[in-house]
Amino acid sequence: MVTVSVRDNNVDQALRVLKKKMQREGIFREMKMRRDFEKPSEKKKREKAESVRRSRKMDRKRKERDGF
């Protein structure tokens, strides 16, 4: 659950904080994905691509950390 407190009636600042928190949590991405129906085959393909992307990123970071 994302909560934001409004201080001194500063709603604009609270709204910015809320949007930033939602972005970090991935709520916007999830809302976009749920907007339309996704076929099971497309979901499987997307999840596989995300997994490959994550593993490549981890390999890149590992190599950078080890000095390659």
Steps between C-alpha positions, in 0.01 A plus 500: 500500500638837397430786740591866475440768760406854401687765696393863526227452234771443241309261274728551199804372686303205641382412149858502369610274785207266432584474129865429579406226747257344253769506230746323731243236596419427133133586533489701177655213304254253648203727420617528140538124469155430646327749272465242222475122505831324452495156343680233703754448222576874491533507879744210492702670225511830691601337828776306323633821343493677840690211654767512229528877541544467878764228468699700244487805724622297798785354290597851385505629858696195619763549229522872576544429872769236435691735270453341159 
